[in-house]
Amino acid sequence: MPDEILLDRPLSWRQIGAIAEGASLALSPAAHRRVQAAHRLVQSIVAQDIRAYGVNTGVGALCDVIVTASKQRQLSHNIVMSHAGGVGPALEAPEVRAIIAAAINNFALGYSGVRVEVVERLLALLAHECIPEVPACGSVGYLTHMAHISLVLLGAGHARVRGARRSGAEALRTAGIEPLVLEAKEGLSLVNGTPCVTGLTALALKRIERLLDWAELICAMTFENLRGQVSAFDPERLHLRDSPSLWRVGERLRATLDGSAILAASAGGRTQDPLSLRAIPQVHAAVRDQFEHASAATDAELASVTDNPAVLGSVEAPRALSEAHPVGAAMALSADALGIAIAELAAMSERRIDRLVNPLVSHLPAFLASDGGVDSGFMIAQYTAVALVAENRRLAAPASLDGGITSGMQEDHLSHATPAALKLLKIVAHAEIIFSIELLAAAQAYDLQPDALARAPKTDAAYRAVRKTVAQYRDDRPLAGDIERACELLRTQRAGDRSLSE
């Protein structure tokens, strides 16, 4: 991870993900100049009394109510206060950091008109590990999450500074940050745009990228334990479908399983495997295609102006263009689609877990128990996976179709982009647990194999990595702890790292 990311051109989702996990961020001189130039345009709009939404008018259904120059600071302040209506549990620190980074990125494009001081305060929150307390629920698209972040900039709300909860004023004092008094348009710009959905989706993408590699490795371990017919992954067969991602998944599976004495001994033993084994390349490739689509959509959103209005022109002839770029429909649809894809991937994992614990098809001890009857083994772990698959199925219902009408019918179409990203993160978290259970079950299955045939070198390395962290299960401890440790392995290490086998 880089020590510092310099924001010159629009950030990528990978950079947002790195900042979420602790990398620092700084403005380049060019970005600094863009922010300053846009602010001068807002000053000129105010001086020339040019009508501009949220600058000298009310917001939402109040867009035609004129706000005099003497009340424009109050308007900005009141927007933050009134829009901080979020409810529910607070977001985790990486999620808040991702949203802040995406907001800074949006301002640095140079079309919002906030002062450099506003951006510098947001950068200071990241630098000083001052994490505003942001309720997760209450957004139909954006607004509430950034409003709660902005409260802390004003010395209101609450934040955690290096883990300790403090009032906004105390948090700023602890971090050595001066509170802000907002100027014209700054209140609207702070709560506007799509930094919430882009930040949260970027974080989800980072976790998914790691999970997809683990998923291929884990399913290869199960495939080997269940003595699948590796001929299903032959290039000749896979190239019957026009799908480069399918070919790449098949190539990686063949490489992972290369050298397996277990599979060599079982070759030709069945005409064809069940679909949870045979269709691994087809399903994983389709999920990877959705991942690439969401990645491109997120990078495109980060490169786009999503403030309304956007300011441009010259100081002599400034313009404020009202538009609908904060709606974020592309992000909502992408997050919904990717959530469905990850839910399917995890559902297929649960089907393989069931085959591992079922002696009728695994030809291993029932429920992978060391002492059947006395021990229940992985019986309930499979229940856990089933429960999470069912919850993912409910979460996978599209947020982007929810609709709704707000602000006196002025905002009568809602994309629910941020809720789509939030439920995507929940689906990913469940998928990480489900694959952790499959990883533990596959490792246990290796321990219970009836013969001493050699595993493939790559699956053997993964098995040994698990056993460095989690011992063979003998009903001698709560299995929940083992699942938690395996999940930590998936979340913190990349599949195939050399350190796994060391």
N, C-alpha and C positions, 0 to 999 in steps of 0.2 A: 504494500500500500504506500503511495507517495506521501511524503511528509506534508506537502502543501500543493494544492491544486490552484493554478492561476487562471482566473476567469477572464478570458479574452474573447474567445468565440463562445457560442452557446455550449453549455455543459452537455455531456452525454449521460445516459442513464447509468452507465458504469461509474462515471465520476460522482453522480448523485449518490449512488450506493456506497462508494468509498467514503464520502463525507458522512453519510449516515452512520458508518461504522467507525468514524473517528478521524478521518483525514481533515486537514484544515483547508481553508479557502481564503483567497485574496483576490481583489480586483486588479486587473491590469490597468496601466495608464489609459489605454484606449477605452476600456469599459468605464473607467472613472469619468472620462470626458463625455461619453455618451449620456451618462446619468445627469451630469451637470447641464448639458445642452438641453435635455428634455425638461429639466426643471426651469430653465430660463424661458421655455415656451409657455409653461403654466403661468409663470409670473407675468408674461406678456398678455396672456388670455385674461388674467385678472385685471391687469392695468387697462386693457382696452374694452373690458366689460363684454367680451364675446361669450355668448351663451354656450356653456359646456356642461354636460351631465356630470353631477357630482362635484363640480368645481364651484359653480355658482347657482346650481339647482339642487333640489332634493333628489333622493334616489328611489328606485323602484317606481311605484305608482305615484310618487311625489315628484317625478322628473320635470314637471312643468311649473313647479313652485320655485320662484326666484329667491336666491339667498344672497343678501347684500354682502359687500366686502367685509363689513364689520363682524359678520357672523360666520365667515367661511372657516376660520380656525375651529369655532365651536362645532360646525357641521362635521369636520373631520374627527374631532374628539368624540362626538355623539355617535357617529357611525361605528366606531370601534366598540364603544360601550354597549350600544343597543344590539350589535350583531354578535356579541359574545354570549350567545344563548345555548351553547353546547351542553350536553348532559351525558351521564354515563361514566364508565371507567376512563381513566386517563390513558392516552397513547403512550407507548414505550418511547424511551429516549431516541433510539435510532429512527423511529417514525417521525418524531418532531424535527430532528436534525435534517431529515430528507426533505420535509416540507419547507423548512427555512432555506435550505440550499436552493430549492427550485424557485422560491420567491425571489431570492437574490439574483438568480439567473434571469428571471423575467424582467426585473428592473434594469439589469445591465444591458438589455437589448436597446434601451434608450428611447422608449415610447411611453413611459409611465408618467414621468414628471416629478417623482419624489426627489427630495434633496439627497445629496451624497451622505449626509449625516444619518438618514434613515437606513441606508444600506450598511453603513459602517456599524450601526447599533446591532443590526441583524448578524453581521459578521462577528461582532463581539460576543453575542450570545453563544455562537459556535465555539469561539476561541476559549471562552471562560467556562465551558461546560455548564452554562446556565440554560436549563431546559424548561421552557414554559409548560405549565400544566394545561394540557389540551384535552378536553372531553372528547371521546371518540364519536359520540352520536349527536345527531341534530342537524346534519347537513344534507341538503338535497342536491348539492353540486359543489359548492365551495363555501365561502363566507365565514362559518362559525369557527373553523379550525384556525384560520389565520387571524381572526378577531381575538381569540384567546392568546395567541402568540403576541399579538400587538399590544394587548393589555399590559404585558410585562414591560414593553418598551416605554410605556407611560408611567410605570411605577405602580401599576395596579395588578390584579390577579395574583397568581401564585406561580412559583417555579422551583425547580430543584437545582441547587448549585452543588456540584460534586456529590450528589445523592441526598443532600439535606433539603427538606421542604422549607421554603421561606415565602413570605409575602413578596409581591413584585418589587416593592420599594426596597425591602431588605436584600433581595436577590441582586438588584442592581448595585447597591452599596457594597455588598460582598465581592461582586465581580469588578468593582471600580468603573461602572458604566453610568453615565449621566442619563436621567430620564428625558424623554422627548416631549416637546410641545408641537403638535402636528400643525402643518400649514395646509393651504388649499389643496385639495385633491388627495392628499396623503392618506387620509382615513379610508377613502374609497379604494385607492390603489393597494393599500395593505390587505384589505379583505377580498380583493378582486382576483380574477384570473384562475388558472388551473394548477397552481403549485401544489395544492393538496393531492390531487389525483396523480400528477406526474411524479411527485416525491414518493408517495406511497407505492405506486406501480414500479418505480425504479428499484425500490427496496425489495419488492416481491420478485422482480426479475433477477436480482442478484442471488436471492435464495433459491429460486427455481433453477438457475443455471447450475448451481452446485448440486441440487437435488437430482436433476436429470442425469448427470454423470453417475451419481451413486445408484440411481434406479437401474441403469443398465448393468452395473457391476453386481448389484444385489440379485436382480432377476437371473443373471448368468449363474450365480451360486445356486439358486433354487433349481434352475434348469439342470444343472449338473447333478444335484442331489436326487432329482426325480428322473434322472437318466433319460433326458430328452433326446430326440433325434436331430442332431446338429445339422443334418443335411437340409433341413428346412431353411437354413440361413445361407445356403450356397448362392454364389453370385448369379448363376444361371437362372435360378428360380426367382430371386429377388428382382432381377433386371426385366422380368416380364411386366413389372409395374414401372411406369415412368415417374420415378420419384428419387431424385438424388439424395434426399435426406434418408429415405429407406435404405438406399445402398450403403450410405455411411454408417447407419446403425448396424446393419448386417455385418459390415466389415469390422466394426469394433467388437461385436459379439463373437465373431470368429476368432479375433485376436485374443480376446479375454479367455475363451475356452480352449485355445490351442494348447496341445500337450496334455489333455485330460485323459488319463487311463480309464477313468470311470466311464466317460462317453465313448471311448474306443471300444470298451467291452460291451456296451449296450447298443452299438450301431446296428441298425436293421431289426431291432427287437420289436418295434411297432410299425404299423403302416403310417400312422401319423399321430402326433401328440394332440392333447386338448388345446383349445385356442388360447388359454392363458399362458401357454408355453410357445405354441407354434406361431402365434400372432404378435409376439413381442416386437419384432421389427416394424410391423405395420402400425401398431398403436403408438409406440415410442416415436416413430418418425412423424406421425401426424401431430403429436404433441409438440415436437420440436418445431414443426412448421408454424404452429400457433405462437410459440415462443418468439420466433423470428419476426412474425407479423407484429406482435405486441412491442417488441424491441424497437422496430422501425417506427411504429406509431408514437412511442414515447419520445424517441429522439426528435421526431418531427415536431411534436408538441413543445419540447424544450427549445427548439429553434424558432418557435412562433410567438408572435405578440398575442398575449391573452388578457391584457388589461382592457377595460372599457371605461371611458373612451381612450383611444390612442392619440397621443399628441405628436404632431409633425409640422413641417413647414419651416418658417423662419421667425425670428423674433419680431420682425416688422409685420409679417403676415402669418401668425400662428393659426393652426387648425386643430380642433378636437373632433375626431371622427367617432361617432357612436356606431358600435358594431356588436356582434354577438359572439366574439371569439372566446369569452370565458365559459361558454356552454360545455365544451369538452366532450361532445358526443362521440368523437373518434376514440377517445380514451375510455369512455364508459363501455362502448361496444368491445374494444380490445380486452379490457379487464374481464368483462363477462365471458368472452370466448375463451380466454386463457384459463379462467376459473373452471369452466366446464372441462377443458382439456386435462388439467391437473387432477380434477375429481375423477375422471375416467382412468387416468394412469394409476391413481391410488386404489380405485376399485379393482383393477386387474391384479394389483399386488395382493389385495386381500384374498382373491380367488386362489392365488398361488400359496398363500399362507394356509388356506383351508386344505389344499392338497398335501402340503407338508405334514399337517397334523392328523390327517385322515389315513389310518393304516390300510384301508381298502384300496387306496391308489398309491400311497407312498412306499408300501412294503417296509415301513419303519415302525418302531414302537408307537403305539397309540398316543397321540398328542405330544410326541417327542418326550415322553416321560422316562426318567431314568429307571424308575421302579413302578411300573404300571399298576394301578389300583391304589397303592399307597400314595403315589405322586400323581398330580393332575397335569404336570408339565405345562405345555403352552395352550391348554384348553381355553382358559379365560383370556389369554392374550389375543386369540383369534376373535373372541367376542368383542374385545376392545376395538379391534380393527373394523369389525362389522358395524359397530356403533358409529365410528368416525366416518366410514363410507356413507352411512345413512345421513349423517349430519351434513356431509359434503354435498350430497344429492339435494338437500333442502337449500343449502347456501348457493348452489349452482343456478338456481332460478335467476334469470337476468334482472339486474337492478335497473337497467336502461329502459325497461318497459313499464316501470312503476308509475310514471307520469305524475300528476298532481298540478295544482294551481296555487300560486302564491302572489303576494303583493297586489291584492285587489285586481286580479286578472291581468296585470301588466306582465307578469312572468308566468305564462300559461303553458309553457313546455319545459320540462325539467329532465335532464339527462341522468341525474343521480350518479355522476362520475365518481365522486369520492366514496360514496357507499359501495360502488362496484369494486374499487381498489381495496377497501377495508375488508370486504368479504373474500376477495382474492387472497389476502394475507392470511385469513382464517383457514381457507382451504389448503393453502401451502403448509401451514403449521400442522394441520391434521395429516396431510400427505407425508410430511417428515416423520411423524410418529408411526404411521402405518408401515412405511419402508423400514423404519428402525425395528419394528416387530418382525418383518420378513427377514431382515439381516440377522437378528438373534435366532430366529427359527432355522434359518439356513445353516448357521454355525452349529447349532445343536444337532441338526440332521447329519452334518459331517461327523460329529462325535459318535453318532449311533449307527453309522453305516456298517453293514454286516461283514464287509471285507476291507482289505487294506489297500485298495487301489488308489493310485496317486491322483490328487486334484491337479487341475491346471495351475501353472505357476502363479497366474494373476489372481485366481480365486483363492489359492492357498495363502497368498499375501494378505488378502482381505480377511480371510478366516483368522490368521494370526494377529491381525490388527484388532479384531474384535476380542480375541482371547487375552490380549494385553490389558484390555479395559474391563471385560466382563467374563467371569468364569463360567464353565458349563453349569447349566441350571439343574438343581436337584431338589426343588421345593424346599430349600433351606433358607429362603429369604423372600421378601416381597418382590415380585417380578417387576413392579412399577419402577423400582430403582434401576433395574437393568435396562428397561426401556428408555428411561431418562438419560442414562449414560450413553447408550447407543445413539440416541437422538442428538446429543451433544457432539458426538463424533461426526455425524452427518452435517451438522450446522457449522462446524469449525474447521473441518479438514476436507480437502478435495479428494474425490475418489481417484485412485491411481497414483497419489503422491508417493514418492519413494520412501518417505518417512513412515508410511503405513506398515511397511514390512521390516523396518529397522528395529 
